[in-house]
Structures are given as structure tokens and as C-alpha cells.
Amino acid sequence: MKNVLLSSAAFLGLTVGAMAADLPSRVAPVPVAAVPVLTWTGFYVGVQAGYAWGDSSGGMTTPTGFLPFNQDGDFDGFVGGAHVGYNFQFGSIVAGVEADLEGTGIDGGFGRISPTTGSSTFADSNITVQGSLRARLGFALDRALIYATGGLAFANFETDYVFRDTTTGGTDAASFEDAEWGWTLGAGVEYAFTNNLTARLEYRYSQFDDLDHDLTRVFTSRVTHDVETEFHTIRAGLSYKFGSY
């Protein structure tokens, strides 16, 4: 009888244990933090660097007419600076505004040799600072943004002229500094490695108004030098967007 009682008690204990294991657990689940969803909306700052190349064209205006350059200038050099902007995202559409300022090593030359006297007018021109204020409009593919950009551009030109007169053998020089306005248009792609850090690759075309230099001091009559400059730029940049979302 004693063995029967012990067996019954053991069987009952096993049964109750199995039933308890099937009951729902009363332990609270461990909370899982939601992964932040990326949005391009927000204020950002960054840096960029790149390479620019282009050319200039124009000529001299004299009392007898217009004398085109017979040596147009080729411009090239490195650029680097900083940018700041703000984006708004509406669904997959991203719109914003951005400003940038850069120091540059863009320089080039242009000039003219008189076909009758052989006298020459040559100039060396370089862009020391440039910047822009642009709109941006793009399409977001989650962490990738494809965009177009365009707006106002400005640049500071420093131009040095050297004149050689084959008749007298004399030389002369003149220097000008001009802050010129123009426009810029381009496109790029930007990728968000985190919700705050993005990298971009951008192409832009820029064109500036004519440089208008009065060279009457050197020549005996009214002479102006008109130069139009245009160039292309490839830039890579990094930006930090404030806010986690």
C-alpha cells in the first residue's frame, strides 16, 4: 500500500508540473526600441572639395570696332569650402535651399596679338573666392537622394594685364579686381550612412557676367576688355544633419 501511495504522489506531481509549463508566462516581455525612420527634413552643415575647369571668351571694344581674342583662356584649379542648408521632405520629394562658400585655385589666361603691329595684350586671371545660393529639388529612395540644384553664383576675379608694344619696345601693366555675379546649375546624388551623416557627389556648371576692364590708360583711345567666363565643377562633400529623425 505504501508503494502505491508513493507512486500516485509522484504521478500527480509530474502531471501538475506539465500543466504549469503549458500556462502563459507572467514575466513581462523585454521592450524593443523602434528603429528611427530616416527623413531628409532638417538643418545641415558640411564641407566639400573638388576640381573645376572651363574657359573664357570675349575681346576688346575700340573706337573702330570689336576685336575678338585670338587666344581664349583655359581655366582650371581646385576648390574647397563649406555649405549650409535646410531640407523639407514630402513623401519621396525633397525640396530645400543651400548656400556655399569656397576658396579656389582656379586660374587661366587670355589675350590678343595685333595682326598688323604684332603688339600683344595678355592677361592672367584667377578666382580667389566663389559661392552660391541655390534651390535643391530631389527624389528620395530611402537613404539615397537624387537631386537637381540651381541658383545665383558669385566669384571674385583678380586679373593682371601685360602689354607689349612692338613699335616702341615698351611694356605696361594693369590690374583689376572684380566681384562678378552669375548663375549655376547642376545635379548630384547624396547618401545617408546614418540618420545624421551623409555623403554627396555633385556636378555644377557656372557662368559669370562679363568682366569689363577699361584699358584707356594704356591705349591712347577708349578701349575696354570684355571677358565671359564659364566652367564645370565636380565636388565631393560630407554633411551633418541635426536631429535623429
Secondary structure as a PSIPRED ss2 file (coil, helix, strand):
# PSIPRED VFORMAT (PSIPRED V4.0)

   1 M C   1.000  0.000  0.000
   2 K H   0.000  1.000  0.000
   3 N H   0.000  1.000  0.000
   4 V H   0.000  1.000  0.000
   5 L H   0.000  1.000  0.000
   6 L H   0.000  1.000  0.000
   7 S H   0.000  1.000  0.000
   8 S H   0.000  1.000  0.000
   9 A H   0.000  1.000  0.000
  10 A H   0.000  1.000  0.000
  11 F H   0.000  1.000  0.000
  12 L H   0.000  1.000  0.000
  13 G H   0.000  1.000  0.000
  14 L H   0.000  1.000  0.000
  15 T H   0.000  1.000  0.000
  16 V H   0.000  1.000  0.000
  17 G H   0.000  1.000  0.000
  18 A H   0.000  1.000  0.000
  19 M H   0.000  1.000  0.000
  20 A H   0.000  1.000  0.000
  21 A H   0.000  1.000  0.000
  22 D H   0.000  1.000  0.000
  23 L C   1.000  0.000  0.000
  24 P C   1.000  0.000  0.000
  25 S C   1.000  0.000  0.000
  26 R C   1.000  0.000  0.000
  27 V C   1.000  0.000  0.000
  28 A C   1.000  0.000  0.000
  29 P C   1.000  0.000  0.000
  30 V C   1.000  0.000  0.000
  31 P C   1.000  0.000  0.000
  32 V C   1.000  0.000  0.000
  33 A C   1.000  0.000  0.000
  34 A C   1.000  0.000  0.000
  35 V C   1.000  0.000  0.000
  36 P C   1.000  0.000  0.000
  37 V C   1.000  0.000  0.000
  38 L C   1.000  0.000  0.000
  39 T C   1.000  0.000  0.000
  40 W C   1.000  0.000  0.000
  41 T C   1.000  0.000  0.000
  42 G E   0.000  0.000  1.000
  43 F E   0.000  0.000  1.000
  44 Y E   0.000  0.000  1.000
  45 V E   0.000  0.000  1.000
  46 G E   0.000  0.000  1.000
  47 V E   0.000  0.000  1.000
  48 Q E   0.000  0.000  1.000
  49 A E   0.000  0.000  1.000
  50 G E   0.000  0.000  1.000
  51 Y E   0.000  0.000  1.000
  52 A E   0.000  0.000  1.000
  53 W E   0.000  0.000  1.000
  54 G E   0.000  0.000  1.000
  55 D E   0.000  0.000  1.000
  56 S E   0.000  0.000  1.000
  57 S E   0.000  0.000  1.000
  58 G E   0.000  0.000  1.000
  59 G E   0.000  0.000  1.000
  60 M E   0.000  0.000  1.000
  61 T E   0.000  0.000  1.000
  62 T E   0.000  0.000  1.000
  63 P C   1.000  0.000  0.000
  64 T C   1.000  0.000  0.000
  65 G E   0.000  0.000  1.000
  66 F E   0.000  0.000  1.000
  67 L E   0.000  0.000  1.000
  68 P E   0.000  0.000  1.000
  69 F C   1.000  0.000  0.000
  70 N C   1.000  0.000  0.000
  71 Q E   0.000  0.000  1.000
  72 D C   1.000  0.000  0.000
  73 G E   0.000  0.000  1.000
  74 D E   0.000  0.000  1.000
  75 F E   0.000  0.000  1.000
  76 D E   0.000  0.000  1.000
  77 G E   0.000  0.000  1.000
  78 F E   0.000  0.000  1.000
  79 V E   0.000  0.000  1.000
  80 G E   0.000  0.000  1.000
  81 G E   0.000  0.000  1.000
  82 A E   0.000  0.000  1.000
  83 H E   0.000  0.000  1.000
  84 V E   0.000  0.000  1.000
  85 G E   0.000  0.000  1.000
  86 Y E   0.000  0.000  1.000
  87 N E   0.000  0.000  1.000
  88 F E   0.000  0.000  1.000
  89 Q E   0.000  0.000  1.000
  90 F E   0.000  0.000  1.000
  91 G C   1.000  0.000  0.000
  92 S C   1.000  0.000  0.000
  93 I E   0.000  0.000  1.000
  94 V E   0.000  0.000  1.000
  95 A E   0.000  0.000  1.000
  96 G E   0.000  0.000  1.000
  97 V E   0.000  0.000  1.000
  98 E E   0.000  0.000  1.000
  99 A E   0.000  0.000  1.000
 100 D E   0.000  0.000  1.000
 101 L E   0.000  0.000  1.000
 102 E E   0.000  0.000  1.000
 103 G E   0.000  0.000  1.000
 104 T E   0.000  0.000  1.000
 105 G E   0.000  0.000  1.000
 106 I E   0.000  0.000  1.000
 107 D E   0.000  0.000  1.000
 108 G E   0.000  0.000  1.000
 109 G E   0.000  0.000  1.000
 110 F E   0.000  0.000  1.000
 111 G E   0.000  0.000  1.000
 112 R E   0.000  0.000  1.000
 113 I E   0.000  0.000  1.000
 114 S C   1.000  0.000  0.000
 115 P C   1.000  0.000  0.000
 116 T C   1.000  0.000  0.000
 117 T C   1.000  0.000  0.000
 118 G C   1.000  0.000  0.000
 119 S C   1.000  0.000  0.000
 120 S E   0.000  0.000  1.000
 121 T E   0.000  0.000  1.000
 122 F E   0.000  0.000  1.000
 123 A E   0.000  0.000  1.000
 124 D E   0.000  0.000  1.000
 125 S E   0.000  0.000  1.000
 126 N E   0.000  0.000  1.000
 127 I E   0.000  0.000  1.000
 128 T E   0.000  0.000  1.000
 129 V E   0.000  0.000  1.000
 130 Q E   0.000  0.000  1.000
 131 G E   0.000  0.000  1.000
 132 S E   0.000  0.000  1.000
 133 L E   0.000  0.000  1.000
 134 R E   0.000  0.000  1.000
 135 A E   0.000  0.000  1.000
 136 R E   0.000  0.000  1.000
 137 L E   0.000  0.000  1.000
 138 G E   0.000  0.000  1.000
 139 F E   0.000  0.000  1.000
 140 A E   0.000  0.000  1.000
 141 L E   0.000  0.000  1.000
 142 D C   1.000  0.000  0.000
 143 R C   1.000  0.000  0.000
 144 A E   0.000  0.000  1.000
 145 L E   0.000  0.000  1.000
 146 I E   0.000  0.000  1.000
 147 Y E   0.000  0.000  1.000
 148 A E   0.000  0.000  1.000
 149 T E   0.000  0.000  1.000
 150 G E   0.000  0.000  1.000
 151 G E   0.000  0.000  1.000
 152 L E   0.000  0.000  1.000
 153 A E   0.000  0.000  1.000
 154 F E   0.000  0.000  1.000
 155 A E   0.000  0.000  1.000
 156 N E   0.000  0.000  1.000
 157 F E   0.000  0.000  1.000
 158 E E   0.000  0.000  1.000
 159 T E   0.000  0.000  1.000
 160 D E   0.000  0.000  1.000
 161 Y E   0.000  0.000  1.000
 162 V E   0.000  0.000  1.000
 163 F E   0.000  0.000  1.000
 164 R E   0.000  0.000  1.000
 165 D C   1.000  0.000  0.000
 166 T C   1.000  0.000  0.000
 167 T C   1.000  0.000  0.000
 168 T C   1.000  0.000  0.000
 169 G C   1.000  0.000  0.000
 170 G C   1.000  0.000  0.000
 171 T E   0.000  0.000  1.000
 172 D E   0.000  0.000  1.000
 173 A E   0.000  0.000  1.000
 174 A E   0.000  0.000  1.000
 175 S E   0.000  0.000  1.000
 176 F E   0.000  0.000  1.000
 177 E E   0.000  0.000  1.000
 178 D E   0.000  0.000  1.000
 179 A E   0.000  0.000  1.000
 180 E E   0.000  0.000  1.000
 181 W E   0.000  0.000  1.000
 182 G E   0.000  0.000  1.000
 183 W E   0.000  0.000  1.000
 184 T E   0.000  0.000  1.000
 185 L E   0.000  0.000  1.000
 186 G E   0.000  0.000  1.000
 187 A E   0.000  0.000  1.000
 188 G E   0.000  0.000  1.000
 189 V E   0.000  0.000  1.000
 190 E E   0.000  0.000  1.000
 191 Y E   0.000  0.000  1.000
 192 A E   0.000  0.000  1.000
 193 F C   1.000  0.000  0.000
 194 T C   1.000  0.000  0.000
 195 N C   1.000  0.000  0.000
 196 N C   1.000  0.000  0.000
 197 L E   0.000  0.000  1.000
 198 T E   0.000  0.000  1.000
 199 A E   0.000  0.000  1.000
 200 R E   0.000  0.000  1.000
 201 L E   0.000  0.000  1.000
 202 E E   0.000  0.000  1.000
 203 Y E   0.000  0.000  1.000
 204 R E   0.000  0.000  1.000
 205 Y E   0.000  0.000  1.000
 206 S E   0.000  0.000  1.000
 207 Q E   0.000  0.000  1.000
 208 F E   0.000  0.000  1.000
 209 D E   0.000  0.000  1.000
 210 D E   0.000  0.000  1.000
 211 L E   0.000  0.000  1.000
 212 D E   0.000  0.000  1.000
 213 H E   0.000  0.000  1.000
 214 D E   0.000  0.000  1.000
 215 L C   1.000  0.000  0.000
 216 T C   1.000  0.000  0.000
 217 R C   1.000  0.000  0.000
 218 V C   1.000  0.000  0.000
 219 F C   1.000  0.000  0.000
 220 T C   1.000  0.000  0.000
 221 S C   1.000  0.000  0.000
 222 R C   1.000  0.000  0.000
 223 V C   1.000  0.000  0.000
 224 T E   0.000  0.000  1.000
 225 H E   0.000  0.000  1.000
 226 D E   0.000  0.000  1.000
 227 V E   0.000  0.000  1.000
 228 E E   0.000  0.000  1.000
 229 T E   0.000  0.000  1.000
 230 E E   0.000  0.000  1.000
 231 F E   0.000  0.000  1.000
 232 H E   0.000  0.000  1.000
 233 T E   0.000  0.000  1.000
 234 I E   0.000  0.000  1.000
 235 R E   0.000  0.000  1.000
 236 A E   0.000  0.000  1.000
 237 G E   0.000  0.000  1.000
 238 L E   0.000  0.000  1.000
 239 S E   0.000  0.000  1.000
 240 Y E   0.000  0.000  1.000
 241 K E   0.000  0.000  1.000
 242 F C   1.000  0.000  0.000
 243 G C   1.000  0.000  0.000
 244 S C   1.000  0.000  0.000
 245 Y C   1.000  0.000  0.000
